[in-house]
Amino acid sequence: MAEIQRITAEETYERQVLFVRNLGFCEPTSARRISFQESLVFETFHDQSYRAFGFELIDIPAGALADRVAAVSSVISRPDA
């Protein structure tokens, strides 16, 4: 909690956060061992946590990879970003 307070007080990170939404499935790997249902809980927890600490989420919705890359590119290429 102290670290969260420090980074928010010192504005270590940008207040806007790209939040990449789930694709509607979760494929287990040796590194990813959670179920799809658990991934939804994980996503909700992170969404609520970022908002609780005053971050603004910029949603990157589910979709084709090219569309998601374009959405990220449009945000990071803005002059105010």
mmCIF file of the N, C-alpha and C atoms, coordinates in Angstrom:
data_MODEL
# 
_entry.id   MODEL 
# 
loop_
_atom_site.group_PDB 
_atom_site.id 
_atom_site.type_symbol 
_atom_site.label_atom_id 
_atom_site.label_alt_id 
_atom_site.label_comp_id 
_atom_site.label_asym_id 
_atom_site.label_entity_id 
_atom_site.label_seq_id 
_atom_site.pdbx_PDB_ins_code 
_atom_site.Cartn_x 
_atom_site.Cartn_y 
_atom_site.Cartn_z 
_atom_site.occupancy 
_atom_site.B_iso_or_equiv 
_atom_site.pdbx_formal_charge 
_atom_site.auth_seq_id 
_atom_site.auth_comp_id 
_atom_site.auth_asym_id 
_atom_site.auth_atom_id 
_atom_site.pdbx_PDB_model_num 
ATOM 1   N N  . MET A 1 1  ? 0.820   -1.180  0.000   1.00 0.00 ? 1  MET A N  1 
ATOM 2   C CA . MET A 1 1  ? 0.000   0.000   0.000   1.00 0.00 ? 1  MET A CA 1 
ATOM 3   C C  . MET A 1 1  ? 0.875   1.259   0.000   1.00 0.00 ? 1  MET A C  1 
ATOM 4   N N  . ALA A 1 2  ? 1.968   1.207   0.725   1.00 0.00 ? 2  ALA A N  1 
ATOM 5   C CA . ALA A 1 2  ? 2.874   2.354   0.767   1.00 0.00 ? 2  ALA A CA 1 
ATOM 6   C C  . ALA A 1 2  ? 3.435   2.660   -0.621  1.00 0.00 ? 2  ALA A C  1 
ATOM 7   N N  . GLU A 1 3  ? 3.749   1.625   -1.367  1.00 0.00 ? 3  GLU A N  1 
ATOM 8   C CA . GLU A 1 3  ? 4.295   1.823   -2.713  1.00 0.00 ? 3  GLU A CA 1 
ATOM 9   C C  . GLU A 1 3  ? 3.251   2.447   -3.636  1.00 0.00 ? 3  GLU A C  1 
ATOM 10  N N  . ILE A 1 4  ? 2.017   2.013   -3.537  1.00 0.00 ? 4  ILE A N  1 
ATOM 11  C CA . ILE A 1 4  ? 0.940   2.597   -4.345  1.00 0.00 ? 4  ILE A CA 1 
ATOM 12  C C  . ILE A 1 4  ? 0.780   4.072   -4.002  1.00 0.00 ? 4  ILE A C  1 
ATOM 13  N N  . GLN A 1 5  ? 0.804   4.387   -2.730  1.00 0.00 ? 5  GLN A N  1 
ATOM 14  C CA . GLN A 1 5  ? 0.690   5.781   -2.314  1.00 0.00 ? 5  GLN A CA 1 
ATOM 15  C C  . GLN A 1 5  ? 1.866   6.609   -2.833  1.00 0.00 ? 5  GLN A C  1 
ATOM 16  N N  . ARG A 1 6  ? 3.059   6.038   -2.787  1.00 0.00 ? 6  ARG A N  1 
ATOM 17  C CA . ARG A 1 6  ? 4.240   6.757   -3.268  1.00 0.00 ? 6  ARG A CA 1 
ATOM 18  C C  . ARG A 1 6  ? 4.143   7.048   -4.753  1.00 0.00 ? 6  ARG A C  1 
ATOM 19  N N  . ILE A 1 7  ? 3.832   6.031   -5.554  1.00 0.00 ? 7  ILE A N  1 
ATOM 20  C CA . ILE A 1 7  ? 3.812   6.245   -7.002  1.00 0.00 ? 7  ILE A CA 1 
ATOM 21  C C  . ILE A 1 7  ? 2.676   7.155   -7.444  1.00 0.00 ? 7  ILE A C  1 
ATOM 22  N N  . THR A 1 8  ? 1.564   7.145   -6.708  1.00 0.00 ? 8  THR A N  1 
ATOM 23  C CA . THR A 1 8  ? 0.492   8.069   -7.078  1.00 0.00 ? 8  THR A CA 1 
ATOM 24  C C  . THR A 1 8  ? 0.829   9.490   -6.636  1.00 0.00 ? 8  THR A C  1 
ATOM 25  N N  . ALA A 1 9  ? 1.408   9.644   -5.464  1.00 0.00 ? 9  ALA A N  1 
ATOM 26  C CA . ALA A 1 9  ? 1.786   10.983  -4.978  1.00 0.00 ? 9  ALA A CA 1 
ATOM 27  C C  . ALA A 1 9  ? 2.878   11.605  -5.839  1.00 0.00 ? 9  ALA A C  1 
ATOM 28  N N  . GLU A 1 10 ? 3.843   10.787  -6.248  1.00 0.00 ? 10 GLU A N  1 
ATOM 29  C CA . GLU A 1 10 ? 4.963   11.293  -7.056  1.00 0.00 ? 10 GLU A CA 1 
ATOM 30  C C  . GLU A 1 10 ? 4.649   11.313  -8.543  1.00 0.00 ? 10 GLU A C  1 
ATOM 31  N N  . GLU A 1 11 ? 3.467   10.839  -8.904  1.00 0.00 ? 11 GLU A N  1 
ATOM 32  C CA . GLU A 1 11 ? 3.055   10.755  -10.302 1.00 0.00 ? 11 GLU A CA 1 
ATOM 33  C C  . GLU A 1 11 ? 4.112   10.046  -11.140 1.00 0.00 ? 11 GLU A C  1 
ATOM 34  N N  . THR A 1 12 ? 4.541   8.900   -10.626 1.00 0.00 ? 12 THR A N  1 
ATOM 35  C CA . THR A 1 12 ? 5.554   8.092   -11.296 1.00 0.00 ? 12 THR A CA 1 
ATOM 36  C C  . THR A 1 12 ? 5.071   7.611   -12.662 1.00 0.00 ? 12 THR A C  1 
ATOM 37  N N  . TYR A 1 13 ? 3.796   7.299   -12.748 1.00 0.00 ? 13 TYR A N  1 
ATOM 38  C CA . TYR A 1 13 ? 3.218   6.783   -13.989 1.00 0.00 ? 13 TYR A CA 1 
ATOM 39  C C  . TYR A 1 13 ? 2.181   7.760   -14.527 1.00 0.00 ? 13 TYR A C  1 
ATOM 40  N N  . GLU A 1 14 ? 1.922   7.658   -15.806 1.00 0.00 ? 14 GLU A N  1 
ATOM 41  C CA . GLU A 1 14 ? 0.867   8.452   -16.429 1.00 0.00 ? 14 GLU A CA 1 
ATOM 42  C C  . GLU A 1 14 ? -0.461  8.092   -15.775 1.00 0.00 ? 14 GLU A C  1 
ATOM 43  N N  . ARG A 1 15 ? -1.376  9.046   -15.730 1.00 0.00 ? 15 ARG A N  1 
ATOM 44  C CA . ARG A 1 15 ? -2.688  8.799   -15.121 1.00 0.00 ? 15 ARG A CA 1 
ATOM 45  C C  . ARG A 1 15 ? -3.581  7.993   -16.059 1.00 0.00 ? 15 ARG A C  1 
ATOM 46  N N  . GLN A 1 16 ? -3.299  8.033   -17.337 1.00 0.00 ? 16 GLN A N  1 
ATOM 47  C CA . GLN A 1 16 ? -4.072  7.248   -18.297 1.00 0.00 ? 16 GLN A CA 1 
ATOM 48  C C  . GLN A 1 16 ? -3.401  5.895   -18.484 1.00 0.00 ? 16 GLN A C  1 
ATOM 49  N N  . VAL A 1 17 ? -4.226  4.855   -18.456 1.00 0.00 ? 17 VAL A N  1 
ATOM 50  C CA . VAL A 1 17 ? -3.727  3.486   -18.551 1.00 0.00 ? 17 VAL A CA 1 
ATOM 51  C C  . VAL A 1 17 ? -4.443  2.782   -19.693 1.00 0.00 ? 17 VAL A C  1 
ATOM 52  N N  . LEU A 1 18 ? -3.672  2.202   -20.594 1.00 0.00 ? 18 LEU A N  1 
ATOM 53  C CA . LEU A 1 18 ? -4.281  1.369   -21.635 1.00 0.00 ? 18 LEU A CA 1 
ATOM 54  C C  . LEU A 1 18 ? -4.716  0.067   -20.975 1.00 0.00 ? 18 LEU A C  1 
ATOM 55  N N  . PHE A 1 19 ? -5.987  -0.249  -21.086 1.00 0.00 ? 19 PHE A N  1 
ATOM 56  C CA . PHE A 1 19 ? -6.530  -1.444  -20.443 1.00 0.00 ? 19 PHE A CA 1 
ATOM 57  C C  . PHE A 1 19 ? -7.031  -2.381  -21.528 1.00 0.00 ? 19 PHE A C  1 
ATOM 58  N N  . VAL A 1 20 ? -6.251  -3.407  -21.788 1.00 0.00 ? 20 VAL A N  1 
ATOM 59  C CA . VAL A 1 20 ? -6.553  -4.355  -22.864 1.00 0.00 ? 20 VAL A CA 1 
ATOM 60  C C  . VAL A 1 20 ? -7.545  -5.380  -22.333 1.00 0.00 ? 20 VAL A C  1 
ATOM 61  N N  . ARG A 1 21 ? -8.740  -5.357  -22.879 1.00 0.00 ? 21 ARG A N  1 
ATOM 62  C CA . ARG A 1 21 ? -9.825  -6.246  -22.428 1.00 0.00 ? 21 ARG A CA 1 
ATOM 63  C C  . ARG A 1 21 ? -9.625  -7.673  -22.926 1.00 0.00 ? 21 ARG A C  1 
ATOM 64  N N  . ASN A 1 22 ? -10.277 -8.583  -22.239 1.00 0.00 ? 22 ASN A N  1 
ATOM 65  C CA . ASN A 1 22 ? -10.149 -9.996  -22.585 1.00 0.00 ? 22 ASN A CA 1 
ATOM 66  C C  . ASN A 1 22 ? -10.786 -10.282 -23.939 1.00 0.00 ? 22 ASN A C  1 
ATOM 67  N N  . LEU A 1 23 ? -10.357 -11.361 -24.531 1.00 0.00 ? 23 LEU A N  1 
ATOM 68  C CA . LEU A 1 23 ? -10.828 -11.739 -25.865 1.00 0.00 ? 23 LEU A CA 1 
ATOM 69  C C  . LEU A 1 23 ? -12.024 -12.688 -25.833 1.00 0.00 ? 23 LEU A C  1 
ATOM 70  N N  . GLY A 1 24 ? -12.441 -13.061 -24.629 1.00 0.00 ? 24 GLY A N  1 
ATOM 71  C CA . GLY A 1 24 ? -13.561 -13.997 -24.522 1.00 0.00 ? 24 GLY A CA 1 
ATOM 72  C C  . GLY A 1 24 ? -13.110 -15.429 -24.308 1.00 0.00 ? 24 GLY A C  1 
ATOM 73  N N  . PHE A 1 25 ? -11.816 -15.613 -24.152 1.00 0.00 ? 25 PHE A N  1 
ATOM 74  C CA . PHE A 1 25 ? -11.273 -16.939 -23.862 1.00 0.00 ? 25 PHE A CA 1 
ATOM 75  C C  . PHE A 1 25 ? -9.914  -16.752 -23.202 1.00 0.00 ? 25 PHE A C  1 
ATOM 76  N N  . CYS A 1 26 ? -9.436  -17.810 -22.600 1.00 0.00 ? 26 CYS A N  1 
ATOM 77  C CA . CYS A 1 26 ? -8.116  -17.785 -21.967 1.00 0.00 ? 26 CYS A CA 1 
ATOM 78  C C  . CYS A 1 26 ? -7.492  -19.155 -22.223 1.00 0.00 ? 26 CYS A C  1 
ATOM 79  N N  . GLU A 1 27 ? -6.437  -19.167 -22.971 1.00 0.00 ? 27 GLU A N  1 
ATOM 80  C CA . GLU A 1 27 ? -5.780  -20.420 -23.321 1.00 0.00 ? 27 GLU A CA 1 
ATOM 81  C C  . GLU A 1 27 ? -4.638  -20.700 -22.344 1.00 0.00 ? 27 GLU A C  1 
ATOM 82  N N  . PRO A 1 28 ? -4.776  -21.754 -21.545 1.00 0.00 ? 28 PRO A N  1 
ATOM 83  C CA . PRO A 1 28 ? -3.717  -22.063 -20.573 1.00 0.00 ? 28 PRO A CA 1 
ATOM 84  C C  . PRO A 1 28 ? -2.388  -22.388 -21.254 1.00 0.00 ? 28 PRO A C  1 
ATOM 85  N N  . THR A 1 29 ? -1.319  -21.921 -20.627 1.00 0.00 ? 29 THR A N  1 
ATOM 86  C CA . THR A 1 29 ? 0.044   -22.242 -21.066 1.00 0.00 ? 29 THR A CA 1 
ATOM 87  C C  . THR A 1 29 ? 0.832   -22.603 -19.817 1.00 0.00 ? 29 THR A C  1 
ATOM 88  N N  . SER A 1 30 ? 2.106   -22.897 -19.977 1.00 0.00 ? 30 SER A N  1 
ATOM 89  C CA . SER A 1 30 ? 2.926   -23.204 -18.803 1.00 0.00 ? 30 SER A CA 1 
ATOM 90  C C  . SER A 1 30 ? 3.056   -21.984 -17.898 1.00 0.00 ? 30 SER A C  1 
ATOM 91  N N  . ALA A 1 31 ? 2.949   -20.778 -18.467 1.00 0.00 ? 31 ALA A N  1 
ATOM 92  C CA . ALA A 1 31 ? 3.034   -19.551 -17.666 1.00 0.00 ? 31 ALA A CA 1 
ATOM 93  C C  . ALA A 1 31 ? 1.656   -19.056 -17.212 1.00 0.00 ? 31 ALA A C  1 
ATOM 94  N N  . ARG A 1 32 ? 0.630   -19.343 -17.961 1.00 0.00 ? 32 ARG A N  1 
ATOM 95  C CA . ARG A 1 32 ? -0.722  -18.882 -17.648 1.00 0.00 ? 32 ARG A CA 1 
ATOM 96  C C  . ARG A 1 32 ? -1.540  -20.084 -17.200 1.00 0.00 ? 32 ARG A C  1 
ATOM 97  N N  . ARG A 1 33 ? -1.760  -20.163 -15.924 1.00 0.00 ? 33 ARG A N  1 
ATOM 98  C CA . ARG A 1 33 ? -2.415  -21.351 -15.359 1.00 0.00 ? 33 ARG A CA 1 
ATOM 99  C C  . ARG A 1 33 ? -3.799  -21.067 -14.806 1.00 0.00 ? 33 ARG A C  1 
ATOM 100 N N  . ILE A 1 34 ? -4.402  -19.965 -15.191 1.00 0.00 ? 34 ILE A N  1 
ATOM 101 C CA . ILE A 1 34 ? -5.721  -19.647 -14.674 1.00 0.00 ? 34 ILE A CA 1 
ATOM 102 C C  . ILE A 1 34 ? -6.783  -19.989 -15.709 1.00 0.00 ? 34 ILE A C  1 
ATOM 103 N N  . SER A 1 35 ? -7.998  -20.227 -15.228 1.00 0.00 ? 35 SER A N  1 
ATOM 104 C CA . SER A 1 35 ? -9.119  -20.520 -16.112 1.00 0.00 ? 35 SER A CA 1 
ATOM 105 C C  . SER A 1 35 ? -9.656  -19.211 -16.700 1.00 0.00 ? 35 SER A C  1 
ATOM 106 N N  . PHE A 1 36 ? -10.528 -19.339 -17.678 1.00 0.00 ? 36 PHE A N  1 
ATOM 107 C CA . PHE A 1 36 ? -11.147 -18.149 -18.244 1.00 0.00 ? 36 PHE A CA 1 
ATOM 108 C C  . PHE A 1 36 ? -11.934 -17.408 -17.170 1.00 0.00 ? 36 PHE A C  1 
ATOM 109 N N  . GLN A 1 37 ? -12.693 -18.138 -16.364 1.00 0.00 ? 37 GLN A N  1 
ATOM 110 C CA . GLN A 1 37 ? -13.469 -17.505 -15.297 1.00 0.00 ? 37 GLN A CA 1 
ATOM 111 C C  . GLN A 1 37 ? -12.556 -16.750 -14.333 1.00 0.00 ? 37 GLN A C  1 
ATOM 112 N N  . GLU A 1 38 ? -11.423 -17.331 -13.976 1.00 0.00 ? 38 GLU A N  1 
ATOM 113 C CA . GLU A 1 38 ? -10.463 -16.651 -13.101 1.00 0.00 ? 38 GLU A CA 1 
ATOM 114 C C  . GLU A 1 38 ? -9.889  -15.409 -13.784 1.00 0.00 ? 38 GLU A C  1 
ATOM 115 N N  . SER A 1 39 ? -9.707  -15.478 -15.092 1.00 0.00 ? 39 SER A N  1 
ATOM 116 C CA . SER A 1 39 ? -9.173  -14.318 -15.809 1.00 0.00 ? 39 SER A CA 1 
ATOM 117 C C  . SER A 1 39 ? -10.157 -13.149 -15.782 1.00 0.00 ? 39 SER A C  1 
ATOM 118 N N  . LEU A 1 40 ? -11.446 -13.453 -15.778 1.00 0.00 ? 40 LEU A N  1 
ATOM 119 C CA . LEU A 1 40 ? -12.451 -12.389 -15.687 1.00 0.00 ? 40 LEU A CA 1 
ATOM 120 C C  . LEU A 1 40 ? -12.412 -11.714 -14.315 1.00 0.00 ? 40 LEU A C  1 
ATOM 121 N N  . VAL A 1 41 ? -12.215 -12.508 -13.275 1.00 0.00 ? 41 VAL A N  1 
ATOM 122 C CA . VAL A 1 41 ? -12.074 -11.953 -11.920 1.00 0.00 ? 41 VAL A CA 1 
ATOM 123 C C  . VAL A 1 41 ? -10.822 -11.087 -11.867 1.00 0.00 ? 41 VAL A C  1 
ATOM 124 N N  . PHE A 1 42 ? -9.726  -11.572 -12.447 1.00 0.00 ? 42 PHE A N  1 
ATOM 125 C CA . PHE A 1 42 ? -8.459  -10.841 -12.507 1.00 0.00 ? 42 PHE A CA 1 
ATOM 126 C C  . PHE A 1 42 ? -8.645  -9.504  -13.219 1.00 0.00 ? 42 PHE A C  1 
ATOM 127 N N  . GLU A 1 43 ? -9.347  -9.521  -14.352 1.00 0.00 ? 43 GLU A N  1 
ATOM 128 C CA . GLU A 1 43 ? -9.605  -8.307  -15.114 1.00 0.00 ? 43 GLU A CA 1 
ATOM 129 C C  . GLU A 1 43 ? -10.427 -7.309  -14.297 1.00 0.00 ? 43 GLU A C  1 
ATOM 130 N N  . THR A 1 44 ? -11.488 -7.786  -13.651 1.00 0.00 ? 44 THR A N  1 
ATOM 131 C CA . THR A 1 44 ? -12.343 -6.922  -12.846 1.00 0.00 ? 44 THR A CA 1 
ATOM 132 C C  . THR A 1 44 ? -11.572 -6.316  -11.678 1.00 0.00 ? 44 THR A C  1 
ATOM 133 N N  . PHE A 1 45 ? -10.763 -7.123  -11.020 1.00 0.00 ? 45 PHE A N  1 
ATOM 134 C CA . PHE A 1 45 ? -9.952  -6.640  -9.908  1.00 0.00 ? 45 PHE A CA 1 
ATOM 135 C C  . PHE A 1 45 ? -9.028  -5.513  -10.360 1.00 0.00 ? 45 PHE A C  1 
ATOM 136 N N  . HIS A 1 46 ? -8.364  -5.699  -11.484 1.00 0.00 ? 46 HIS A N  1 
ATOM 137 C CA . HIS A 1 46 ? -7.444  -4.674  -11.973 1.00 0.00 ? 46 HIS A CA 1 
ATOM 138 C C  . HIS A 1 46 ? -8.187  -3.420  -12.427 1.00 0.00 ? 46 HIS A C  1 
ATOM 139 N N  . ASP A 1 47 ? -9.306  -3.584  -13.076 1.00 0.00 ? 47 ASP A N  1 
ATOM 140 C CA . ASP A 1 47 ? -10.132 -2.450  -13.490 1.00 0.00 ? 47 ASP A CA 1 
ATOM 141 C C  . ASP A 1 47 ? -10.495 -1.615  -12.259 1.00 0.00 ? 47 ASP A C  1 
ATOM 142 N N  . GLN A 1 48 ? -11.050 -2.251  -11.246 1.00 0.00 ? 48 GLN A N  1 
ATOM 143 C CA . GLN A 1 48 ? -11.482 -1.545  -10.037 1.00 0.00 ? 48 GLN A CA 1 
ATOM 144 C C  . GLN A 1 48 ? -10.304 -0.925  -9.292  1.00 0.00 ? 48 GLN A C  1 
ATOM 145 N N  . SER A 1 49 ? -9.183  -1.634  -9.245  1.00 0.00 ? 49 SER A N  1 
ATOM 146 C CA . SER A 1 49 ? -8.008  -1.125  -8.527  1.00 0.00 ? 49 SER A CA 1 
ATOM 147 C C  . SER A 1 49 ? -7.444  0.120   -9.194  1.00 0.00 ? 49 SER A C  1 
ATOM 148 N N  . TYR A 1 50 ? -7.287  0.073   -10.502 1.00 0.00 ? 50 TYR A N  1 
ATOM 149 C CA . TYR A 1 50 ? -6.783  1.260   -11.209 1.00 0.00 ? 50 TYR A CA 1 
ATOM 150 C C  . TYR A 1 50 ? -7.700  2.461   -10.962 1.00 0.00 ? 50 TYR A C  1 
ATOM 151 N N  . ARG A 1 51 ? -8.994  2.253   -11.096 1.00 0.00 ? 51 ARG A N  1 
ATOM 152 C CA . ARG A 1 51 ? -9.951  3.350   -10.908 1.00 0.00 ? 51 ARG A CA 1 
ATOM 153 C C  . ARG A 1 51 ? -9.908  3.872   -9.466  1.00 0.00 ? 51 ARG A C  1 
ATOM 154 N N  . ALA A 1 52 ? -9.802  2.966   -8.500  1.00 0.00 ? 52 ALA A N  1 
ATOM 155 C CA . ALA A 1 52 ? -9.772  3.360   -7.088  1.00 0.00 ? 52 ALA A CA 1 
ATOM 156 C C  . ALA A 1 52 ? -8.576  4.247   -6.773  1.00 0.00 ? 52 ALA A C  1 
ATOM 157 N N  . PHE A 1 53 ? -7.483  4.050   -7.490  1.00 0.00 ? 53 PHE A N  1 
ATOM 158 C CA . PHE A 1 53 ? -6.287  4.861   -7.268  1.00 0.00 ? 53 PHE A CA 1 
ATOM 159 C C  . PHE A 1 53 ? -6.210  6.070   -8.202  1.00 0.00 ? 53 PHE A C  1 
ATOM 160 N N  . GLY A 1 54 ? -7.326  6.352   -8.876  1.00 0.00 ? 54 GLY A N  1 
ATOM 161 C CA . GLY A 1 54 ? -7.415  7.586   -9.653  1.00 0.00 ? 54 GLY A CA 1 
ATOM 162 C C  . GLY A 1 54 ? -6.899  7.521   -11.074 1.00 0.00 ? 54 GLY A C  1 
ATOM 163 N N  . PHE A 1 55 ? -6.655  6.332   -11.585 1.00 0.00 ? 55 PHE A N  1 
ATOM 164 C CA . PHE A 1 55 ? -6.200  6.220   -12.961 1.00 0.00 ? 55 PHE A CA 1 
ATOM 165 C C  . PHE A 1 55 ? -7.394  6.240   -13.903 1.00 0.00 ? 55 PHE A C  1 
ATOM 166 N N  . GLU A 1 56 ? -7.185  6.767   -15.093 1.00 0.00 ? 56 GLU A N  1 
ATOM 167 C CA . GLU A 1 56 ? -8.205  6.789   -16.135 1.00 0.00 ? 56 GLU A CA 1 
ATOM 168 C C  . GLU A 1 56 ? -7.910  5.652   -17.099 1.00 0.00 ? 56 GLU A C  1 
ATOM 169 N N  . LEU A 1 57 ? -8.881  4.751   -17.254 1.00 0.00 ? 57 LEU A N  1 
ATOM 170 C CA . LEU A 1 57 ? -8.674  3.611   -18.144 1.00 0.00 ? 57 LEU A CA 1 
ATOM 171 C C  . LEU A 1 57 ? -9.086  3.969   -19.563 1.00 0.00 ? 57 LEU A C  1 
ATOM 172 N N  . ILE A 1 58 ? -8.215  3.651   -20.481 1.00 0.00 ? 58 ILE A N  1 
ATOM 173 C CA . ILE A 1 58 ? -8.520  3.770   -21.902 1.00 0.00 ? 58 ILE A CA 1 
ATOM 174 C C  . ILE A 1 58 ? -8.712  2.348   -22.396 1.00 0.00 ? 58 ILE A C  1 
ATOM 175 N N  . ASP A 1 59 ? -9.959  1.995   -22.661 1.00 0.00 ? 59 ASP A N  1 
ATOM 176 C CA . ASP A 1 59 ? -10.277 0.621   -23.053 1.00 0.00 ? 59 ASP A CA 1 
ATOM 177 C C  . ASP A 1 59 ? -9.760  0.287   -24.435 1.00 0.00 ? 59 ASP A C  1 
ATOM 178 N N  . ILE A 1 60 ? -9.121  -0.849  -24.507 1.00 0.00 ? 60 ILE A N  1 
ATOM 179 C CA . ILE A 1 60 ? -8.762  -1.468  -25.785 1.00 0.00 ? 60 ILE A CA 1 
ATOM 180 C C  . ILE A 1 60 ? -9.650  -2.705  -25.857 1.00 0.00 ? 60 ILE A C  1 
ATOM 181 N N  . PRO A 1 61 ? -10.742 -2.626  -26.610 1.00 0.00 ? 61 PRO A N  1 
ATOM 182 C CA . PRO A 1 61 ? -11.728 -3.699  -26.594 1.00 0.00 ? 61 PRO A CA 1 
ATOM 183 C C  . PRO A 1 61 ? -11.258 -4.960  -27.310 1.00 0.00 ? 61 PRO A C  1 
ATOM 184 N N  . ALA A 1 62 ? -11.978 -6.039  -27.028 1.00 0.00 ? 62 ALA A N  1 
ATOM 185 C CA . ALA A 1 62 ? -11.717 -7.295  -27.725 1.00 0.00 ? 62 ALA A CA 1 
ATOM 186 C C  . ALA A 1 62 ? -11.892 -7.066  -29.219 1.00 0.00 ? 62 ALA A C  1 
ATOM 187 N N  . GLY A 1 63 ? -11.109 -7.775  -29.997 1.00 0.00 ? 63 GLY A N  1 
ATOM 188 C CA . GLY A 1 63 ? -11.209 -7.644  -31.436 1.00 0.00 ? 63 GLY A CA 1 
ATOM 189 C C  . GLY A 1 63 ? -9.982  -8.263  -32.093 1.00 0.00 ? 63 GLY A C  1 
ATOM 190 N N  . ALA A 1 64 ? -9.911  -8.088  -33.381 1.00 0.00 ? 64 ALA A N  1 
ATOM 191 C CA . ALA A 1 64 ? -8.778  -8.611  -34.140 1.00 0.00 ? 64 ALA A CA 1 
ATOM 192 C C  . ALA A 1 64 ? -7.493  -7.909  -33.690 1.00 0.00 ? 64 ALA A C  1 
ATOM 193 N N  . LEU A 1 65 ? -6.397  -8.612  -33.754 1.00 0.00 ? 65 LEU A N  1 
ATOM 194 C CA . LEU A 1 65 ? -5.109  -8.061  -33.335 1.00 0.00 ? 65 LEU A CA 1 
ATOM 195 C C  . LEU A 1 65 ? -4.811  -6.742  -34.036 1.00 0.00 ? 65 LEU A C  1 
ATOM 196 N N  . ALA A 1 66 ? -5.032  -6.675  -35.330 1.00 0.00 ? 66 ALA A N  1 
ATOM 197 C CA . ALA A 1 66 ? -4.748  -5.442  -36.074 1.00 0.00 ? 66 ALA A CA 1 
ATOM 198 C C  . ALA A 1 66 ? -5.580  -4.275  -35.549 1.00 0.00 ? 66 ALA A C  1 
ATOM 199 N N  . ASP A 1 67 ? -6.824  -4.529  -35.166 1.00 0.00 ? 67 ASP A N  1 
ATOM 200 C CA . ASP A 1 67 ? -7.682  -3.478  -34.625 1.00 0.00 ? 67 ASP A CA 1 
ATOM 201 C C  . ASP A 1 67 ? -7.182  -3.013  -33.263 1.00 0.00 ? 67 ASP A C  1 
ATOM 202 N N  . ARG A 1 68 ? -6.718  -3.948  -32.455 1.00 0.00 ? 68 ARG A N  1 
ATOM 203 C CA . ARG A 1 68 ? -6.217  -3.596  -31.131 1.00 0.00 ? 68 ARG A CA 1 
ATOM 204 C C  . ARG A 1 68 ? -4.910  -2.806  -31.248 1.00 0.00 ? 68 ARG A C  1 
ATOM 205 N N  . VAL A 1 69 ? -4.051  -3.219  -32.171 1.00 0.00 ? 69 VAL A N  1 
ATOM 206 C CA . VAL A 1 69 ? -2.802  -2.481  -32.406 1.00 0.00 ? 69 VAL A CA 1 
ATOM 207 C C  . VAL A 1 69 ? -3.125  -1.069  -32.884 1.00 0.00 ? 69 VAL A C  1 
ATOM 208 N N  . ALA A 1 70 ? -4.088  -0.939  -33.770 1.00 0.00 ? 70 ALA A N  1 
ATOM 209 C CA . ALA A 1 70 ? -4.481  0.383   -34.269 1.00 0.00 ? 70 ALA A CA 1 
ATOM 210 C C  . ALA A 1 70 ? -5.030  1.247   -33.133 1.00 0.00 ? 70 ALA A C  1 
ATOM 211 N N  . ALA A 1 71 ? -5.807  0.652   -32.234 1.00 0.00 ? 71 ALA A N  1 
ATOM 212 C CA . ALA A 1 71 ? -6.363  1.406   -31.108 1.00 0.00 ? 71 ALA A CA 1 
ATOM 213 C C  . ALA A 1 71 ? -5.248  1.906   -30.191 1.00 0.00 ? 71 ALA A C  1 
ATOM 214 N N  . VAL A 1 72 ? -4.283  1.042   -29.894 1.00 0.00 ? 72 VAL A N  1 
ATOM 215 C CA . VAL A 1 72 ? -3.147  1.447   -29.060 1.00 0.00 ? 72 VAL A CA 1 
ATOM 216 C C  . VAL A 1 72 ? -2.343  2.526   -29.768 1.00 0.00 ? 72 VAL A C  1 
ATOM 217 N N  . SER A 1 73 ? -2.060  2.326   -31.031 1.00 0.00 ? 73 SER A N  1 
ATOM 218 C CA . SER A 1 73 ? -1.285  3.302   -31.799 1.00 0.00 ? 73 SER A CA 1 
ATOM 219 C C  . SER A 1 73 ? -1.948  4.661   -31.835 1.00 0.00 ? 73 SER A C  1 
ATOM 220 N N  . SER A 1 74 ? -3.268  4.679   -31.973 1.00 0.00 ? 74 SER A N  1 
ATOM 221 C CA . SER A 1 74 ? -3.967  5.966   -32.033 1.00 0.00 ? 74 SER A CA 1 
ATOM 222 C C  . SER A 1 74 ? -3.867  6.709   -30.705 1.00 0.00 ? 74 SER A C  1 
ATOM 223 N N  . VAL A 1 75 ? -3.828  5.982   -29.603 1.00 0.00 ? 75 VAL A N  1 
ATOM 224 C CA . VAL A 1 75 ? -3.706  6.627   -28.292 1.00 0.00 ? 75 VAL A CA 1 
ATOM 225 C C  . VAL A 1 75 ? -2.286  7.129   -28.068 1.00 0.00 ? 75 VAL A C  1 
ATOM 226 N N  . ILE A 1 76 ? -1.302  6.303   -28.337 1.00 0.00 ? 76 ILE A N  1 
ATOM 227 C CA . ILE A 1 76 ? 0.078   6.699   -28.009 1.00 0.00 ? 76 ILE A CA 1 
ATOM 228 C C  . ILE A 1 76 ? 0.648   7.713   -28.998 1.00 0.00 ? 76 ILE A C  1 
ATOM 229 N N  . SER A 1 77 ? -0.004  7.894   -30.131 1.00 0.00 ? 77 SER A N  1 
ATOM 230 C CA . SER A 1 77 ? 0.495   8.872   -31.099 1.00 0.00 ? 77 SER A CA 1 
ATOM 231 C C  . SER A 1 77 ? -0.161  10.242  -30.926 1.00 0.00 ? 77 SER A C  1 
ATOM 232 N N  . ARG A 1 78 ? -1.138  10.335  -30.012 1.00 0.00 ? 78 ARG A N  1 
ATOM 233 C CA . ARG A 1 78 ? -1.792  11.632  -29.782 1.00 0.00 ? 78 ARG A CA 1 
ATOM 234 C C  . ARG A 1 78 ? -0.797  12.587  -29.111 1.00 0.00 ? 78 ARG A C  1 
ATOM 235 N N  . PRO A 1 79 ? -0.839  13.851  -29.490 1.00 0.00 ? 79 PRO A N  1 
ATOM 236 C CA . PRO A 1 79 ? 0.060   14.834  -28.892 1.00 0.00 ? 79 PRO A CA 1 
ATOM 237 C C  . PRO A 1 79 ? -0.113  14.973  -27.381 1.00 0.00 ? 79 PRO A C  1 
ATOM 238 N N  . ASP A 1 80 ? -1.331  14.774  -26.882 1.00 0.00 ? 80 ASP A N  1 
ATOM 239 C CA . ASP A 1 80 ? -1.579  14.921  -25.445 1.00 0.00 ? 80 ASP A CA 1 
ATOM 240 C C  . ASP A 1 80 ? -1.325  13.648  -24.663 1.00 0.00 ? 80 ASP A C  1 
ATOM 241 N N  . ALA A 1 81 ? -0.889  12.587  -25.338 1.00 0.00 ? 81 ALA A N  1 
ATOM 242 C CA . ALA A 1 81 ? -0.671  11.300  -24.675 1.00 0.00 ? 81 ALA A CA 1 
ATOM 243 C C  . ALA A 1 81 ? 0.647   11.290  -23.945 1.00 0.00 ? 81 ALA A C  1 
# 
